[in-house]
Amino acid sequence: MLDSRFDDIKSGKLNLIPSDEVEAYFREKSIAAHRAQSGYEFQPGARFGLGEIWELIRQEDLTAADTVIGEILSGIRAVVAFPH
């Protein structure tokens, strides 16, 4: 089965999805799940900024990138809990 898929890719019958598109899809899916659970939504620029922070740190250390974003989101949740 894998051989036939590889042949389909080589012949152009099946197109590969670029890895950055896959990553963007799952990042957006994760953000949507977070939005549904948290009760708040980021403005597009803020969401982009968090993604940029994550990407920058991820180049050096994936665990650190996840930790930093987790801490930022934790701080936001603390503020959201007391809106006034």
HELIX and SHEET records of a PDB file:
HELIX    1   1 LEU A    2  SER A   11  1                                  10    
HELIX    2   2 SER A   19  SER A   38  1                                  20    
HELIX    3   3 PRO A   44  ARG A   58  1                                  15    
HELIX    4   4 LEU A   62  VAL A   80  1                                  19    
END                                                                             
